[in-house]
Amino acid sequence: MSSGTTSVSYAAVQYIIKNLPDYNSKNILVFGLGKMGKYTCKNLAEYTQNKTVCLINRTEEKTTEFIKEHGSIRKSVIENLSEEIEKADVLIVSTGSNKPTITKEHIGSNKDLMILDLSMPENVAKEVTDYKGVSIVNIDALSKITDETLAVRLKEVPFAEAIIETHKTEFKEWLNHRRFTPAIAALKQSLESIKNGEISFQKKKNVDFDESQAEILTSRFIQKITTQFVKHLKDEETSVSQSLQVINKVFQS
C-alpha cells in the first residue's frame, strides 16, 4: 500500500470528524472500491462509530467480497447511485475514471451534501457546486491538511525526543544498577551472616547481653555499609567491574 493512499484516506475521515457535527449519525456513501475506497472504509470503521456507511462499486462482486469482511457496511448497486446520493449526507468518491463519475444529474437541487473527491484526476464535476448546499473537498485540499498536520507533529518531535532521552537515561541507570545488585545482595548476606554469628557468640559469653539492641545496632551498620557501596558503584568515576571483583573476592570467597 502507498503512504499517499493511506494518508489521504485518513485525512478524509478526519475532515469529516472535524467538520460535520453528529458525524456518527450521518449517512455516508462511499463510491468506488479501489485502494483509496478500501482504506477510507477501514478508517471510517476505526475512527468513527458510524453504522450507516453505504458502499457502491461498478463491479458488484468486489463490493460483496469486501463487505464479507466488514459486515457493518451496507452494499448498494451502481443502478441506485442517484437514489443513494439522495439519502447521503456525505459522498466520498474514490473512482478511477478519466472523466467525472458524479455530475449534477446525480444530485438533487435542494440537497445538502459534503463531497470528498479522492480521485485523480477529479471524478466530481465542478458544476455540482452550482447547488448551494453542495461542497467539494478534493485530494489537493486533503493533502494540504495532511501536510499541515505533519508540520504540527514535527514541532512536537523535540519534546518527544527529550522524553525518550530522559527514559533512556533512567533505563541505563536501572540497567547499570542491575549489574551490581547481585554483588550488593551477596555483600549484605555475608554481613548478615557475620552479624548473626557474632550475636550468637555474645549471647553465650554474656548473660546480660541485650540481643534486641544489638540487632538494631548491627542492622543499621549493615544498611549504612551497603548504602555506601551502592553510592561508590554509582559514581561516574568508579570502575564498576573492578569494584565488583573486589566485593566478590572479599565477601564471596
Secondary structure, 3 states (H helix, E strand, C coil): CCHHHHHHHHHHHHHHHHHCCCHHHCCEEEECCCHHHHHHHHHHHHHCCCCCEEEECCCHHHHHHHHHHCCCCEECCHHHHHHHHHHCCEEEECCCCCCCCECHHHCCCCCCEEEEECCCCCCECHHHHHCCCEEEEEHHHHHHHHHHHHHHHHHHHHHHHHHHHHHHHHHHHHHHHHHHHHHHHHHHHHHHHHHHHHHHHHHHHCCCCCHHHHHHHHHHHHHHHHHHHHHHHHCCCCCHHHHHHHHHHHHCC
